[in-house]
Amino acid sequence: MFIPFVSFDKMHHLIKKELFGAFNNTLDSNWFIGGFRDKKFEDSFSEYLGSNFCIGCGNGLDALVISLKSLGIGAGDEVIIPANTFIATALAVTYIGATPVLVEPRKDTYNIDSSKIEAAITPKTKAIIPVHLYGQPADMDPIMEIANRHGLLVIEDTAQAHGAKYHEKAAGTFGNVGAFSFYPGKNLGALGDAGAVVTNDAELADKIRAMGNYGSREKYVHEFKGQNSRLDEIQAAFLSVKLPHLDTWNEERRRIANRYLSEITNPEVILPTVIDGVEPVWHIFAIRTEDRDGLKHYLEEKGIQTGIHYPTPIHLHEAYKDLGYKMGDFPIAEEISTTELSLPMFYGLTDDQIDYVIDSINEYRPA
Ligand SMILES: *Cc1c(COP(=O)(O)O)cnc(C)c1O
């Protein structure tokens, strides 16, 4: 049996007519940027999350960059991020000239360890970027409490957690802003690059929108040095077709995850922990095992594709050697990077396929 790591087939098959309709209508409208399709998607996405404002932009990295810039963070400032995130979180911080300060994740949830944040705060710290990694919300109560006590801004990297909840409230709506990516493989994905920022702060929303539009609120009037990062009408139209299905797709991911959690019983495999009061959306189903590469190879031979998120923690990338960290500085992030394996997880996995993944893993014996 062949099981891909991810497939869009079933998801897109169900909405193919609507996607074609969205394309036709946008083409005929002759309006491709900053029109009512952007507005419609932004309004429905902020309403879906329970946030006051949504600003579409080019991608998830830009969503972080324009948020940080609009919040006034820049050269000389430090921003706390988890050591085991996707590179984009760190790149956003360095793009604006600030310095990322890494904090270890928890080994059980893979999210930033809130008990280790305070030790990383210095007089230069301006913000924390919690990442809701793999679709499980970070522990936002202690994170917001620390941020408030130290007067720090909070930018939630919600690129992997569209619709995830923490104590009934949507991930991305706790901090000053929530940054989203609609990269095709995310839980809510465009048919190309796209992103958005959500916030409850009207003035900040206005600034973020201008930041992604050349620093301009009024044509040819530039108050600050912005950039070009806008949501295409065509992507907004596709996203509006998909958004009403997101809860169904996330629910199916939870069903698959619950089967993995209850039926994978191989003692060689460590399953992810879900903290109390959260509703994850399982962007990634991450297991850990000592001989990760061995298990990956074994599953590959059986036709099961898997992923690794991520093989290298931020501090060990060539690109970040200037931060001056070395191997051994973040042992938990390092251990996750050598033991983590991501199982197939997408809307459209059949029960036969799920059975086969579970049985194959349970039959695995390390060499
Ligand atoms: C995907 C992702 C991003 C970046 O999104 P792009 O749309 O690819 O720019 C940022 N942070 C995290 C955690 C991501 O997974």
The ligand as an ORCA input file, in Angstrom:
! r2SCAN-3c Opt
* xyz 0 1
  C       4.991     27.792      7.232
  C       5.488     28.509      8.410
  C       5.869     29.868      8.354
  C       6.047     30.624      7.086
  O       4.970     30.649      6.220
  P       5.231     30.907      4.656
  O       3.860     31.174      4.146
  O       5.871     29.695      4.088
  O       6.103     32.111      4.538
  C       6.212     30.503      9.535
  N       6.229     29.850     10.705
  C       5.890     28.547     10.801
  C       5.917     27.888     12.136
  C       5.527     27.831      9.660
  O       5.226     26.530      9.761
*
